[in-house]
């Protein structure tokens, strides 16, 4: 089977996406965001023949910071000649952080003490553009310290914040971008404008209306801000690929909306490989394959190895290819989830091999609802308990 390795930031996101399932956007987003923290170029992680900075250790000790934890995870921070422990703690306290919060922040992101007070004050001013007050800001820093203490892109961050506000994004959405997708603020604002303009032109070209344009773009961006990491050329190539495979303009728009823009994290090559795999497994024509993709757009964004693993997992549970073809959305479930659900249904005497996959399919909430109905039906008495008994005189 065809297998590929992730290459570059774009392919890294695709790999994470296929591992977690394209419908599970939040987990993929979180993992990508966690990898976007950049180490300040002035720092070094070389720990050979170096000693810990005693002044740094003493400052952290006075703040009740777990120094052993830092030694285990990021010892290199303790080796730097210059650190601003007291100053950074003071800025955090001025925003309302108590002793416990300060210690927690510095344990999770000790790199914070390597930034100058001027850098952190600039970052504070930037985030205050979208935060209601310092109370909200310090709460965000407690939850996402790495995002806040990523400095060095001050001008780009400010320009992009103002651009997103100009687009009509609400401040709570922009704060979500800052905490979970900080890398999009590293782009020059011109680059982000170019991507949005490409989306705008293609939406209208594909038949979208002017009346819905703003809503569509804001929704797409809110669901998947990482589309801004792509180039306009890549976006254009992916849309042209879908059209060359006989998807109508309306169907392409439908796929973009259902996939929440994830299609832009793919390439024509990976989509082609996934479609060829599906065509081979389901033994269908091009027209039938297109209908399957429209029914289950995830067939486009899952890589061949993921599709192969999930098909094999379903087959091991006794589910036929014909059943999968009838309900392809079941491929959105991981092998572990399928195994768990089949086991629960089997315990109720439900034979998944001879039934439909509707009871197996769907979100956790959907499955629990189906499971509950089957369970109620099984436990229902075969007689009417309120009917009068036929007693002979």
N, C-alpha and C positions, 0 to 999 in steps of 0.2 A: 504494500500500500504506500501511497505517497505520504511522505513525512517531511516537515520543514522545521527549521530552527528560527527562532525570533531574531530579527536583525534590526537594531536601532530602536529608538523610542516608540516609533509607530508600531513596529512588530511586537515590541514588548507588551504594549497595550492589547494587541490582538491576541497574544498568547494568554494573558491574564483573563481576557474576555472569554476565550474558548474554554479555559479551565473552569471558570465559575459559572458559565452559561450566560448568553447575552441578555437574558431577561433579568439576571441578577446583577443589575448595573451598579448598585451601591457598593457591593463588595469589590467589584473590579475597580471602581473609581477610587475607593479607599486605599487599595493596594498600590495603585499607580501613584496616588498622591503621596503615600508614605515613602515612595522611592524618589520623589522629586526634590528632596531636601539637598541642597548643595553645600558642601564644605567650603568655608571661606578660603580663598587661595593663599592667604597669608599664613594659614595654619599648616602644621605638619603632623602627620600621624606616625612619623618615624619615631619609635620608642627606644631605639638602640642607644646605649651609653648615655642615657639622660636621666635626670633625677626629678622628682616631683617638686613643684613650686610650694615651698612651705607656707608662704603667705596665702596662697590660694587654699591650701588645706585648712589653715586656721580660720579663714573667712567662712568657708563652707561649714566647718565644725560649729562655729558660733550660730549659724542659721539652722542647725539641727539637720543638715543634709546627710543622707546615707552615703558616705564617701566610698564605702566598700562596693556599693552598687555601681558607682561611677568607675571605679577601678576595674570591675568586671567587664563593663560594657564599652566604656570610652575613656580608657586610662590616658590616652594622648592629650585630653583636655587639661589634665593635671600637670602635664609636663611643659606647658607653654610658659614663656618668660613673663608675659604680660597678661593679666586677667583683671576684670572689673567686678569682683564679687559683691562688694559692699554697694557700689554704685547701681548695679543692675537690680539688686534686691531692693534698694531704696526706691527706684522707679516703680517696681511692681507694688511695693507697699503704698506708694503715693496714689496708685490706681485703686487701692482697696484690698489688695491681697493680704491675708493674714499670714502668720508664721508657717502654718501647715501648708498653705497654698504655695508660698514661695519655695519651701523645701521640695515640694512635689514637682514644681515646674523645673527647678534646677537639677533634680535627679533624673527627670525624663529627658531634659534637653540641656545638659551641662555646657554645650557650645554657647549658650546665652551669655555666659560670663566673659567670653572672648570678644564680644562686640563692645564698641565704645558707647558711652552714655548718649553721645550725639546721634549715633546710628539708631539706637533704640527709641530715642525721643522722636526722631523723624518717622520711624515705623509707627509709633503711637499716633502721631498726627495724621498719618495716612489712614490708618484703620478707623480713626474717629470720624472720617468722612462718611462712613457707612454704619458706624455703631451709634446707638442712641446716647450712651453715656459710658463712663469708665467701668461701671458695674458690669455692663454687658461685655465690654472689651476684656476685662480680666477673666471673666467666665470663659470666653473663647480661648484666651491664652492658656488657661488651665487645661482645656480639652485638646488644644492643638498647638502646643508650644513650638514645635519644629517649624510650623508654617509662619508663625509670627516672627521668629528669630532668623528667618531667611532674609538677609539684607543684601544690598548691592544692586538692587533694581528699582531704586526709589522713583526715578523719573518715569520709568515704564509703568510701574505700579499706579502712580497717580494718574497718568494719562489714560490708562486702561479703566481705572475706576470711573473717571469722568465720562469715558466713552460708553461704558455699560449703563451708567445713569442716563446718558443721552439717548441710548437705545430704548429705554423704558423699563429696564430691569429694576426690580425693587431692591432696596438695600439689604434685606434679609437674604436674598438670592446671591447678591454680590459677596456678602460675608461668607456664605457657604462656599463660593468659589475661592475666596482667600484662604479658607481653612482646609478645604479638600482638594482644590485644584490650583495651588499656587503657581505652578509652572506656566499657566496661561498668561500670568501677569509679567513674565519675563520677556514675552514677545514685545516688539515695538508696536505701538498702537496702530501704525499704518498697516502692519501685517494682519492684525485682527480685523481691521476695517475691510481689508481686501477679501478675507474669507467670508465675512458677513455679506459683502456685496456680491460675491460669487453665488452664495446661497440665494440671495434675493433674486438675481437674474434667472437662475435655474428654476426657482419656484414659479416665477411668472411664465417662463418658457414652457414649463411642463403643464401649464393650464391652471395654476393657482390664481386666485383672485386678489386684486389689490386690497380689497376689504379685509381679507384674512391674512395678508402677508405679515404684518407686524406680530400678530398673535402666533403665527406658525414659527417664525424665527425665534421669538422669545421662549416659546415652549421647547423647541428643539435645543436651544442653547442651555436652558435650565436643566433639561434632562441629561445633556451630554456636553459640557463645556469643552471637553477634550477635542472636539471637532476643530477648535481653533489652533490646535497643534499641527493640523494638516495644511498642505499648500493648496492654492486654488487649482493648480494643475492636477493634483491627485484627486480632488473632488470631481473635477470635470471628467477625468478618465473613468472613474467608477460609475458615474451616471451614464456615460456613453457605453460602457460595457453592458449595463442592464438593457439599454435600448437596442443594442446590437443582438441581444438574446431575445428579441421580440416582445419585451415588456412594453406595454403602451405607456404614454406619458402619465396617464392617470394611475396606472399600476406602479410606476416608479415612485410617484408621490406617496402612494399607499405604503410601499416598502420603506421609504425614508421615515415616515411617521411611526410605523410599527417597530422599526429597528432603532428608533430614537437617535438616528444619526450614526449608529455604530458602523454602518456600511462604509463610512469614510475612514474608519480605522483599518479597513481591509484593502486588498489590491485586486485588480482584475484576475491575476494569476490564482490567488487563493480562492476567490469565488468560483472560478472555472473548475478548479480541482474539486471543490466541495460539490458542485453541481454534477460533475462527471461521476463522482462516487455515488451520489444519490440515484442518478440515472441507472447505474450498474446494479445497485442493490435492489431497486424497485422494478427493474426491467421495464422501463416506461419510455414513451416517445418524448420528443422535445416539448410538445404541447402539454402532455401529461405532467412532465417535470415542472413546467412553468406553473401549472395549477397547484402542484404540491408546494412549491416555494411560496406562492401567494397565500396558501393555507397555513404554512409554517415558515415564515421568513427566516427563522433561525437556521434553516438549512444553508443559507448563504454565509452566515457568519461563523458557524462552527468549522473548525479545521477537520481535515480528513481523519487524523488520529482520534479526535474526540468523537466524530460520527461513528467511526469503526468500533470504538470501545462501547459506545452506548447501544449500537445495534446488536453487538455480540452479547451484551449484558441482558438485553430483552429476550434474545433467542434462548439464552441459558435458563430463563424463567419459563420457557415453554410458549412464549408469545411468537406468533408467526410473522413473516415478512408482510403477508397480506393484511394482518391486523395493524401493523405499524404504518403501512401505506394508507390505510383507512383513517388512522388518527396519528399523523406524523408529529403532532405537537408533543407526543410522549417523549420525543427525542430531546426535549428541553430539560428533561429530568436527568439527574446524574444516576449512575448505576447503583449507588448506595441508596438513593431515595426510592428507586424502582424496587430494589430488593426488600426494603422495609415495608413499602406499601403492599407488595404482593403477599408478604408474610402475614400482614394484618388482615387482608381480605381472605386469605386462605383459612385463617383461624375461624372465620365466620362461615366457612364452607362455600365461599364464592370461588368458582372455577374461572380464573382469568383466561385460561386457554380457550374456553368455549364461549366466552362473552365478549363484550366490547371493551375497549380500553378507556371509555369515558369515565368509569369509576376510578381508574388509576391515574388519569391525567389531571392537569391543572395545578394551581397553587396549593399550598398547605391548607388554606382555608377551604378551597374547593374540594380537596380530598376528604377533609374531616366531615364536610357536609354530606358527601356521597357515602362515606363510611357509616355515618350516623343513620342514614336512610336504610342502608342494607341491614344494619344491626337492629333497627326498630322492626323491620319487616320480619327478621328471623325470630325475634322475641315475641312477636304478636301471637296471641293464642289462636288456635284453629277453630275455636267455638266462640259464640257471642256470650260473654259473661253476664249480660243483663237480660238475656232471653229467658222466658219462663221455662221451668223444667217440666217435661212431660211425665207426670207421675200418675200411675194407675191407681184407681180407687181400691 
